[in-house]
Amino acid sequence: MGSRARLLASMADKNLTPFDKVNAWFELAGMEDYGGHDSMLPKIMTLESAIYDPTPANPHNATTTFSFTIPRELCNMTGNLHGGAVALIFDICTSTAISACAREGFWDTGHVSRTLNCTYLRPAPLGAKVTVESQVVHLGRRLGMTTGVIKTEDGKVCYTCEHGKAAVGGASM
């Protein structure tokens, strides 16, 4: 089994911690032979935490936190984080939160975006250190909802999002 297939299989491994599951996805996106638009994120972002803490009220309660310093490559001409880059970052980071609570037969065969609504509150400038906090709000058999927020080091909220997801592949529930 190749390294890509091994990483894919490990994402739903019940013996891995939520941190390891999220990190496996990030390793996959950062592989040298993958040149997709999101391949630069593992090179600039650090996974700080990935927590899965189910409760009766929220059985899919998962959160992730990433940090990074805004590079020139993701800025617009005015030197602030580009709106398209914000959407890309939210798309990937909120999706990885789902990986933290995926298990065999439940959200383990991939997922795609249905909606991605970003709100731009204040610009984050080139060189600023920011955190990206994501949370799984709900996961059903096929549809899910996550949220995200990008904050500066001093806690100011710059961007928020609501991300609707759809599970792909076979459902074995």
Phi and psi in degrees as a GROMACS rama.xvg file:
@    title "Ramachandran Plot"
@    xaxis  label "Phi"
@    yaxis  label "Psi"
@TYPE xy
-71.0586  167.362  GLY-2
-64.7578  -35.5009  SER-3
-64.5133  -46.4978  ARG-4
-64.5725  -38.5774  ALA-5
-63.2166  -43.0259  ARG-6
-65.0642  -43.164  LEU-7
-59.748  -45.2252  LEU-8
-64.9532  -32.7658  ALA-9
-72.8685  -20.0945  SER-10
-64.7034  -25.6251  MET-11
-105.667  6.89371  ALA-12
-62.9795  120.849  ASP-13
-69.4902  -14.6752  LYS-14
-87.6185  -10.3563  ASN-15
-84.4871  148.432  LEU-16
-73.5863  160.622  THR-17
-55.5935  -38.6624  PRO-18
-60.2297  -45.1913  PHE-19
-65.5448  -37.5622  ASP-20
-62.8309  -46.9148  LYS-21
-65.6177  -42.9131  VAL-22
-62.4987  -35.3188  ASN-23
-61.5622  -41.8866  ALA-24
-63.6658  -43.0527  TRP-25
-64.1295  -38.9559  PHE-26
-61.9041  -40.2391  GLU-27
-61.0911  -46.366  LEU-28
-68.3195  -24.748  ALA-29
-92.3494  3.01889  GLY-30
-63.4787  141.302  MET-31
-60.5422  -31.0917  GLU-32
-82.4901  -0.428412  ASP-33
-104.138  123.966  TYR-34
-118.257  26.2906  GLY-35
-65.4499  166.35  GLY-36
-59.2114  -25.9875  HIS-37
-92.8289  2.55846  ASP-38
-69.3131  -18.9059  SER-39
-78.6906  -22.4088  MET-40
-60.2045  -44.5573  LEU-41
-62.319  -21.5735  PRO-42
-78.5561  -24.6891  LYS-43
-112.461  -17.6927  ILE-44
-103.535  149.338  MET-45
-117.651  127.383  THR-46
-76.5067  115.537  LEU-47
-89.7035  -40.7304  GLU-48
-157.385  152.563  SER-49
-145.08  116.702  ALA-50
-126.287  134.683  ILE-51
-122.078  112.937  TYR-52
-134.668  78.2166  ASP-53
-65.7794  144.744  PRO-54
-131.534  163.469  THR-55
-58.2526  -36.4638  PRO-56
-77.2734  -26.9351  ALA-57
-140.821  84.2755  ASN-58
-69.1387  -9.67329  PRO-59
-118.766  33.0059  HIS-60
-67.8066  99.0362  ASN-61
-131.99  142.438  ALA-62
-136.961  151.145  THR-63
-132.792  151.462  THR-64
-134.332  126.058  THR-65
-118.035  155.595  PHE-66
-133.196  152.78  SER-67
-166.607  161.218  PHE-68
-101.539  128.75  THR-69
-65.6717  117.381  ILE-70
-88.9011  160.832  PRO-71
-55.9652  -38.2964  ARG-72
-59.6223  -21.2345  GLU-73
-104.955  9.4807  LEU-74
-99.7846  156.155  CYS-75
-85.854  -175.811  ASN-76
-67.1153  -19.1919  MET-77
-90.4558  3.56133  THR-78
84.7672  21.8982  GLY-79
-118.79  158.453  ASN-80
-54.2028  124.793  LEU-81
-68.0292  143.507  HIS-82
-58.8238  -38.1317  GLY-83
-66.8928  -35.4335  GLY-84
-67.0102  -37.7593  ALA-85
-58.7361  -46.9828  VAL-86
-62.6717  -42.454  ALA-87
-60.7913  -47.4662  LEU-88
-60.8975  -46.0381  ILE-89
-63.9692  -42.0431  PHE-90
-55.3984  -47.6231  ASP-91
-74.1124  -48.4603  ILE-92
-66.6438  -41.9808  CYS-93
-68.5869  -32.4389  THR-94
-67.9676  -35.8146  SER-95
-67.4306  -26.6645  THR-96
-61.3049  -33.5652  ALA-97
-65.5577  -37.4463  ILE-98
-58.3944  -31.4006  SER-99
-64.4523  -26.9354  ALA-100
-115.977  4.98648  CYS-101
-65.4984  147.571  ALA-102
-145.419  168.993  ARG-103
-55.1749  123.344  GLU-104
85.5803  -2.38467  GLY-105
-137.524  105.688  PHE-106
57.0199  34.2949  TRP-107
-108.216  1.54281  ASP-108
-110.965  18.5001  THR-109
100.107  166.128  GLY-110
-156.739  156.61  HIS-111
-128.869  161.009  VAL-112
-77.8735  139.485  SER-113
-102.977  -43.4149  ARG-114
-143.382  151.843  THR-115
-146.599  102.058  LEU-116
-105.676  112.281  ASN-117
-104.803  141.559  CYS-118
-119.128  127.246  THR-119
-104.1  106.935  TYR-120
-94.5156  -42.8023  LEU-121
-154.208  151.33  ARG-122
-74.2867  149.461  PRO-123
-109.936  116.741  ALA-124
-80.3294  158.14  PRO-125
-47.443  132.744  LEU-126
87.4701  -8.82506  GLY-127
-73.7906  140.101  ALA-128
-89.0099  128.203  LYS-129
-129.732  160.656  VAL-130
-117.813  148.542  THR-131
-119.486  113.059  VAL-132
-107.322  128.222  GLU-133
-125.669  150.06  SER-134
-142.292  138.606  GLN-135
-82.0845  121.329  VAL-136
-88.9615  -43.3304  VAL-137
-159.554  141.327  HIS-138
-133.111  120.415  LEU-139
-101.096  -162.224  GLY-140
-61.7804  -43.2114  ARG-141
-124.138  -26.0277  ARG-142
-115.824  146.834  LEU-143
-145.194  168.541  GLY-144
-140.968  131.875  MET-145
-127.863  162.349  THR-146
-131.7  160.212  THR-147
-148.858  157.999  GLY-148
-145.224  137.76  VAL-149
-111.648  125.132  ILE-150
-124.494  151.613  LYS-151
-78.0789  170.219  THR-152
-56.6738  -32.8263  GLU-153
-88.274  10.8435  ASP-154
90.5167  2.73188  GLY-155
-74.3907  129.857  LYS-156
-78.6027  124.747  VAL-157
-100.33  -42.3377  CYS-158
-144.199  147.796  TYR-159
-132.6  161.932  THR-160
-151.467  159.055  CYS-161
-126.815  125.277  GLU-162
-123.676  111.576  HIS-163
-87.0338  134.443  GLY-164
-124.596  155.038  LYS-165
-129.647  130.764  ALA-166
-75.1  142.441  ALA-167
-116.129  167.015  VAL-168
88.6531  -175.99  GLY-169
-77.5652  143.174  GLY-170
-96.1955  126.852  ALA-171
-114.983  24.3286  SER-172
